[in-house]
Amino acid sequence: MWLRLLHQGGDSEILIRGITTLEDNTPLYVVDGIIQEGDPRIAPSDVESINILKDAASTAIYGSRGATGVILITTKQGKPGTLQVRLNASYAIQNRRAAVPLMNSVEQTYFDIVTLRNTQGAFDEDAGASLPLTLQPYNFQNETNLNELVFNNNAPTENYNLNVSGGSNDITYNVNFGFFNQEGLQRNSAYERFNTRANTVYEKDKLRIQTSLGLSIDKRDIPVGNLLSQAIVYKPT
């Protein structure tokens, strides 16, 4: 089994049986016995157990849809007893350890003069006069550190989960609320998700009714393409 997260807040790319088709190799998700269309995006706090089916015999009951493997997910159910309320919360800070070192305005100007000297054989005085920067002298006042404009420092990550469960001998319930918010290290790459799931089971003699209702709303900011490479190219002036 192979898993890769494509980008922050995006779907995971999961390969259970390798590449079996030229189109879509995403495995089939089955949540509490119900076949899902794509990734169900269930919060980890809602998951009771996960089973992976990959051999042909175990996936045969799902027909061709199980050709790329099957992921069986069982969500948490309520248990008879008194009302129970659980709250899990976490807060973390992200810091980038390093970034591509960039030249300041003085270093960049010296680099441009030396480049003209080596590529065009110009004297330093001539090279300095022919720099585009000398045509707009006010740009000498600029000292822009593009790393500070592209990256976030001390980017917070919040995760909260509230669970309410209980019931009687006849009916049990389990309700979960979750909120996740992550500010990306790169600007405009934040991710936010709200999810809730309610499971109810009614049993009386030979009658059993089980309901499951889930809702997930997420918001992902997608940064401008090639932003990091462009930040390296732009001059501090």
MARGUPA-784189 format. One record per atom (N, C-alpha, C, O): x, y, z; residue in three letters. Coordinates in steps of 0.02 Angstrom, whole numbers, plus 50000, padded with zeros to 5 digits. Layout:
MARGUPA-784189
XYZala
...
END
This chain:
MARGUPA-784189
500434994050000met
500005000050000met
500445006250000met
500945006450036met
500265011149960trp
500655017249954trp
500205023249962trp
499665023549933trp
500435028150002leu
500025034050015leu
500445040250006leu
501025040450027leu
500155045349974arg
500505051649965arg
499995057249970arg
499465057049939arg
500155062350010leu
499735068250016leu
499945073249963leu
500525075549963leu
499485075049918leu
499665079349862leu
499805086449884leu
500315089249864leu
499385089449924his
499505096149949his
499065097250010his
498615093250023his
499205102550046gln
498855103850109gln
498105104350098gln
497865108350058gln
497745100050136gly
497015100050130gly
496755096050071gly
496145095350064gly
497195093550029gly
496975089749971gly
496875082449987gly
497045080050041gly
496585078949939asp
496465071749948asp
497135067949946asp
497595069849910asp
497155062749985ser
497745058449984ser
497715053749923ser
497175051449904ser
498285052549894glu
498315047749839glu
498515041049868glu
499085040149889glu
498055036349868ile
498165029749898ile
498155024449844ile
497675023949805ile
498675020449842leu
498715014749796leu
498765008449838leu
499255007449875leu
498275004049831ile
498274997749868ile
498534991949825ile
498924987849849ile
498304991749763arg
498514986349719arg
498934988949661arg
498974985849608arg
499254994649672gly
499664997549619gly
499245000849565gly
498655002249575gly
499545001949508ile
499195005049451ile
498864999549410ile
499204995549378ile
498204999349412thr
497834994049377thr
497474996749316thr
497304992849271thr
497345003349313thr
497015006249255thr
497395012549235thr
497805015149273thr
497235015049176leu
497555021149152leu
497175027449174leu
497415032949163leu
496595026549206glu
496195032249225glu
496225033549300glu
496595037949322glu
495835029849339asp
495785031249411asp
495975024949450asp
495665019749441asp
496475025649494asn
496695019949535asn
496515020949608asn
496785017649652asn
496045025549622thr
495825026849690thr
495435020849716thr
494995018249681thr
495575018449777pro
495205012749804pro
494475014649819pro
494305020549823pro
494075009449827leu
493365010449844leu
493305011149919leu
493585007149957leu
492945016249941tyr
492815017350013tyr
492125014750031tyr
491635015949996tyr
492095011050086val
491465008550112val
491425010550186val
491825008250227val
490945014750203val
490875017350271val
490245014350303val
489685015550279val
490335010550356asp
489765007250390asp
489335003350342asp
488725003350347asp
489655000050294gly
489304995850246gly
489024999650187gly
488724996450143gly
489105006150183ile
488835010150128ile
489405012250082ile
489895015150104ile
489325010850018ile
489835012749969ile
489835020249959ile
489305023349952ile
490425023149959gln
490505030349952gln
490755032149882gln
491075028149848gln
490595038149861glu
490845040849798glu
491465045049813glu
491405050849832glu
492045042049804gly
492665045649818gly
492835045549892gly
492545041749931gly
493315049749911asp
493545050149980asp
492995052950024asp
492755058450012asp
492775049250076pro
492235051750120pro
492465057350166pro
492045060650197pro
493115058550172arg
493395063950213arg
493125063750284arg
492855068550310arg
493215057950314ile
492995056950384ile
493555059050430ile
494135057250420ile
493385062750482ala
493875064850531ala
494145058850569ala
493765054250584ala
494785058750586pro
495075053050623pro
494715051650688pro
494675045850710pro
494435056850720ser
494095055750783ser
493445051850776ser
493185049350825ser
493185051350714asp
492565047550702asp
492685040250687asp
492215036250687asp
493305038350676val
493465031650652val
493555026850710val
493935028150757val
493195021250707glu
493275015850756glu
493785010850732glu
494205008650771glu
493755008950668ser
494235004150640ser
494275004950565ser
493815007550533ser
494835002750537ile
494955002850464ile
495234996150443ile
495694993550474ile
494944993350390asn
495194987050362asn
495324988150287asn
494954991650253asn
495864985150263ile
496064985750193ile
495964978950158ile
496244973950180ile
495584978950104leu
495484972950064leu
495864973949998leu
495754978849962leu
496314969249983lys
496714970149922lys
496734963949877lys
496884964549818lys
496584958049905asp
496614952149862asp
495944951449824asp
495434953949846asp
495984947949769ala
495404947449724ala
494814944049758ala
494234945749745ala
494944939149801ala
494394935349832ala
493984939849878ala
493364939549878ala
494314943949918ser
493954948049967ser
493604954049935ser
493124956549963ser
493844956349877thr
493534962049844thr
493024960049791thr
492724964349759thr
492934953449781ala
492494951049727ala
491774953249737ala
491414954449688ala
491544953849800ile
490844955649812ile
490694962749789ile
490104964549781ile
491214966849778tyr
491104973749756tyr
491174974449680tyr
491134979949652tyr
491284968749646gly
491324968849573gly
491924972749548gly
492444972949580gly
491844975849490ser
492394979549459ser
492594985649499ser
493154988049493ser
492134988249540arg
492294994249579arg
492824992849632arg
493154997349657arg
492894986449650gly
493394984649700gly
494054982449670gly
494484979849706gly
494144983449605ala
494744981149571ala
495374984749597ala
495914981849595ala
495304990849620thr
495874994649645thr
495964994049720thr
496364997649750thr
495584989549752gly
495624988649824gly
495034992049859gly
494714996449831gly
494914989849920val
494344992449958val
494584994450028val
494964990850060val
494355000250050ile
494495002650118ile
493835002550158ile
493385006350143ile
493804998150207leu
493214997550250leu
493305001850313leu
493785000750351leu
492865006550323ile
492905011050381ile
492285010050425ile
491725010350400ile
492395008750488thr
491855008250537thr
491895014250583thr
492405015450615thr
491355018050586thr
491345023950630thr
491115022150700thr
490825016750711thr
491245026550746lys
491085025250816lys
490335025150828lys
489965029150800lys
490115020450870gln
489415019650887gln
489315020950961gln
489785020251001gln
488705022850980gly
488555023951050gly
488475017451088gly
488355012151059gly
488545017851154lys
488455012051197lys
487955013751252lys
487925019451275lys
487565008751273pro
487065010051326pro
487415012551389pro
487945010151408pro
487095017351420gly
487375020051482gly
487225027451489gly
486835030251450gly
487535030451538thr
487415037551551thr
487745041751496thr
488185039551460thr
487505047851491leu
487775052551441leu
488515053851454leu
488725055251510leu
488905053351401gln
489625054751405gln
489805060251356gln
489605060151298gln
490195065051380val
490425070651339val
491185070851342val
491475071151396val
491495070751284arg
492225070951281arg
492445076651235arg
492145077751182arg
492955080051256leu
493225085551216leu
493975084751209leu
494335084151259leu
494215084651148asn
494935084451133asn
495125090751096asn
494795092751048asn
495655093951118ala
495875100151087ala
496635100151083ala
496985097751128ala
496885102851029ser
497605103551021ser
497755110050983ser
497365112250941ser
498335112850999tyr
498555119050967tyr
499305118550956tyr
499675116951002tyr
499515119850896ala
500225119150879ala
500455125150838ala
500055128650807ala
501105126150838ile
501425131550800ile
501925128550751ile
502335124350770ile
501885130850689gln
502365128550638gln
502865134050623gln
502695139950620gln
503495131950615asn
504015136650596asn
504425133550539asn
504595127650541asn
504585137550490arg
505025135050437arg
505735135350463arg
505955140250492arg
506095129950451arg
506785129550477arg
507275133250432arg
507775135950456arg
507135133450367ala
507605136750321ala
507235138650257ala
506705135750241ala
507515143350223ala
507255145350157ala
507845146850112ala
508415147450136ala
507725147550049val
508265149150003val
508535156050019val
508155160950017val
509185156750037pro
509455163350053pro
509455167849991pro
509665165849937pro
509205173950001leu
509165178749946leu
509635184649957leu
509785186350014leu
509865187649903met
510315193349908met
509925199649927met
509345200449909met
510265204149963asn
509965210649976asn
510125215249917asn
510425213149868asn
509905221549922ser
509975226049865ser
510705227349846ser
510865227749787ser
511145228149897val
511855229349882val
512165223349848val
512525224049799val
512035217449874glu
512315211349845glu
512045210249774glu
512415208149729glu
511405211649764gln
511105210749699gln
511415215549648gln
511545213649591gln
511515221849667thr
511815226749622thr
512525224849603thr
512725225349545thr
512915222549653tyr
513595220449639tyr
513595214349592tyr
514015213849547tyr
513125209749604phe
513075203849561phe
512925205849489phe
513215203049442phe
512475210649480asp
512295212849412asp
512885216049377asp
512995214949317asp
513275220149414ile
513865223449384ile
514385218249363ile
514665218649308ile
514515213449406val
515005208149390val
514765203949332val
515165201849290val
514115202649328thr
513845198849272thr
513965202449206thr
514175199349157thr
513825209049204leu
513945212849143leu
514695213049125leu
514885212849067leu
515115213449177arg
515835213549165arg
516065206949133arg
516475207049087arg
515805201449157asn
516035194949133asn
515705192849067asn
516005189349027asn
515095195149055thr
514745192948995thr
514835197748936thr
514815195748879thr
514925204248952gln
514975209248898gln
515645212948898gln
515755217248855gln
516085211448945gly
516725214748948gly
516695222048967gly
517155225748951gly
516155224149000ala
516075231149017ala
516475232849079ala
516555228749124ala
516735239149082phe
517055241649142phe
516525242749196phe
515925243449181phe
516755242849258asp
516265243449313asp
515855249749307asp
515255249749320asp
516185255349286glu
515815261649280glu
515275261049226glu
514705263249235glu
515465258049169asp
514975257249114asp
514425252349134asp
513845253349118asp
514635246949168ala
514135242049188ala
513635245049236ala
513035243749231ala
513885249049284gly
513435252249331gly
512955257049297gly
512375257549317gly
513205260549246ala
512775265449212ala
512255262049169ala
511725264949155ala
512395255949147ser
511925252549102ser
511425248149139ser
511005245049108ser
511485247949204leu
511005243949242leu
510305246949238leu
510245253049242leu
509785242849229pro
509105245549229pro
508945249349292pro
508525253849293pro
509285247549347leu
509145250749411leu
509325258149409leu
508995262149442leu
509855260049372thr
510065267049370thr
509565271349332thr
509565277449341thr
509145268349291leu
508635272149256leu
508045273849301leu
507645278249286leu
507995270449357gln
507475271749407gln
507805272149476gln
507735267549516gln
508155277549490pro
508555278049552pro
508145277049616pro
508415274849667pro
507495278749613tyr
507105278149675tyr
507065270949699tyr
506915269649757tyr
507195266249653asn
507185259149673asn
507765257349720asn
507745252149753asn
508275261849723phe
508825260649770phe
508575260849842phe
508915258349887phe
507995263849853gln
507725264349921gln
507395257849942gln
507245256950002gln
507265253349895asn
506905247149911asn
507385241949940asn
507945241149916asn
507145238449990glu
507525232850019glu
507015227550039glu
506835226850097glu
506795223749989thr
506245219049998thr
506515212050009thr
506875209249967thr
506345209150066asn
506505202150080asn
505905197850060asn
505415197450097asn
505945194850002leu
505365191249975leu
505205185050017leu
504635182650015leu
505685182450054asn
505535176750097asn
505005178650149asn
504575174650166asn
505045184850173glu
504565187150224glu
503875188150193glu
503375187850229glu
503845189450128leu
503205190450095leu
502875183950074leu
502265183550068leu
503275178750064val
503025172350039val
502855167550095val
502385163650090val
503255167750150phe
503175162850203phe
502855165850265phe
502915171850278phe
502525161650303asn
502265163450369asn
502705160350422asn
502915154550416asn
502835164050474asn
503165161250533asn
502655160650589asn
502185164550593asn
502765155750632asn
502305154450688asn
501595153350662asn
501115156150689asn
501525149150610ala
500875147650582ala
500505142750629ala
500765137350642ala
499915144550654pro
499565140350702pro
499165134750669pro
498945135350611pro
499075129350706thr
498645123850686thr
498195122050745thr
498435120550799thr
497535122350733glu
497055120850786glu
496635114750767glu
496455113750709glu
496485110650818asn
496085104750806asn
495645103450868asn
495905102450923asn
494985103550858tyr
494515102550914tyr
494005097150895tyr
493755097050839tyr
493865092750942asn
493375087450931asn
492945086650994asn
493195085951049asn
492275086950983leu
491795086051037leu
491375079951023leu
491085079350969leu
491335075251071asn
490965069051062asn
490445068351117asn
490595069351176asn
489825066751096val
489275065551143val
488985058651127val
488785057351070val
488955054251176ser
488705047451165ser
488325044951226ser
488395047651281ser
487925039851215gly
487545036851270gly
486955033051242gly
486945031251183gly
486455031851284gly
485865028351261gly
485595023451312gly
485835023151369gly
485105019751290ser
484785014751332ser
484875007851300ser
485245007151251ser
484525002851326asn
484574996151297asn
484254995851227asn
484454991651187asn
483785000251214asp
483435000151149asp
483765004651097asp
483795002851038asp
484005010451118ile
484275015251070ile
484925018151096ile
484985019951155ile
485415018751052thr
486065021651069thr
486225027051017thr
485985026750960thr
486635031751036tyr
486815037150991tyr
487545039151003tyr
487815038251057tyr
487835041850951asn
488515044450954asn
488565050350906asn
488475049550846asn
488695056250933val
488725062350893val
489415065450902val
489665066150957val
489715067350846asn
490385070150848asn
490405076650808asn
490145077050752asn
490735081750837phe
490845088050802phe
491605089250800phe
491955088250849phe
491845091550743gly
492555092850736gly
492695099250699gly
492325101150653gly
493235102650719phe
493455108650684phe
494215108550679phe
494555107450729phe
494465109550619phe
495185109450606phe
495365115650565phe
495035117150515phe
495885119150587asn
496095125150552asn
496855125450551asn
497185125050603asn
497135126050492gln
497865126250485gln
498065131950439gln
497845132350382gln
498485136350464glu
498755141750423glu
499415139250393glu
499885137650430glu
499455138950328gly
500035136150295gly
500665140250305gly
500635146250317gly
501245136850299leu
501875140450302leu
501965145050242leu
502305150150247leu
501655143250186gln
501665147750129gln
501015151850130gln
500485149150143gln
501065158150117arg
500485162450120arg
499955160250070arg
500105157650016arg
499325161150089asn
498755159250048asn
498735151650036asn
498555149349982asn
498925147750087ser
498885140450081ser
498535137550143ser
498665131850161ser
498085141350173ala
497745139050234ala
497215133850217ala
496985133250160ala
497045129950269tyr
496525124750261tyr
496095124650323tyr
496335125050379tyr
495435124250311glu
494945124250366glu
494415118950352glu
494175118450296glu
494225115150404arg
493725109850395arg
493265109550456arg
493495109750514arg
492625109050442phe
492125107650495phe
491765101250476phe
491535100450419phe
491715096650523asn
491375090350509asn
490955088250569asn
491115089750627asn
490415084750554thr
489985081950606thr
489705075350581thr
489585074450522thr
489595070850628arg
489315064250610arg
488895061850669arg
489095062350727arg
488305059150653ala
487845056650704ala
487645049550686ala
487375048250632ala
487775044850731asn
487585037850722asn
487065035950775asn
487155037250835asn
486525032850753thr
485995030650798thr
485805023450782thr
485735021650724thr
485715019350833val
485525012450824val
484915010950870val
484935012250930val
484395008350840tyr
483795006350878tyr
483704998750871tyr
483674996150815tyr
483674995350927glu
483594988050927glu
483014986150974glu
482984988251032glu
482564982150946lys
482004979650986lys
481824972750960lys
481594972050904lys
481924967751002asp
481824960750982asp
482234959250920asp
482854959650922asp
481914957450863lys
482284955850802lys
482354961950755lys
482634961350701lys
482094967550776leu
482124973550735leu
482754977550751leu
482904978850809leu
483104979550699arg
483694983750707arg
483694989150653arg
483694987750594arg
483704995350675ile
483735001050629ile
484355005150646ile
484445007450703ile
484765006150597gln
485375010050607gln
485385015850558gln
485295014950498gln
485515021750583thr
485565027750541thr
486245030950551thr
486535030750606thr
486495033850498ser
487145037250500ser
487095043450456ser
486945043050397ser
487245049150485leu
487205055450449leu
487855059250459leu
488055060550516leu
488185061150404gly
488815064650409gly
488825070850365gly
488515071050312gly
489185075950387leu
489255082150350leu
489965084650358leu
490235084850413leu
490275086550302ser
490945089250304ser
490985095250258ser
490795094850199ser
491225100850284ile
491315106950246ile
492045109150253ile
492275110150309ile
492385109950198asp
493075112050203asp
493215117850154asp
492875118650104asp
493725121650171lys
493925127450131lys
494685127350126lys
495035127050177lys
494935127650066arg
495655127450055arg
495865133250011arg
495585134349958arg
496365137050034asp
496655142349994asp
497215139449951asp
497665136149977asp
497185140749888ile
497685138149842ile
498155143849821ile
497915148649790ile
498795143549838pro
499245149049821pro
499375149449746pro
499245144849708pro
499645155149726val
499815156149656val
500335151149634val
500815149749671val
500255148349574gly
500725143449549gly
501425146349540gly
501495152149520gly
501925142349555asn
502635144249546asn
502825150249588asn
503285153949571asn
502475151349643leu
502615157249684leu
503315157049713leu
503665162049714leu
503535151149737leu
504195150649767leu
504745151949717leu
505225155549732leu
504685149049657ser
505205150149607ser
505215157349583ser
505745160149569ser
504625160549579gln
504605167549558gln
504905172049612gln
505215177149595gln
504805170349675ala
505085174449728ala
505855174449726ala
506165179449744ala
506145168949704ile
506865168649697ile
507115172949640ile
507655175849643ile
506715173449587val
506925177149527val
506875184649539val
507315188349515val
506375187049573tyr
506285194349582tyr
506845197249623tyr
507105194149669tyr
507045203349605lys
507595206649639lys
507345210549700lys
506765212749701lys
507765211449750pro
507545214949811pro
507405222349800pro
507105225549843pro
507625224949742thr
507495232049728thr
506835233149692thr
506655238849676thr
END
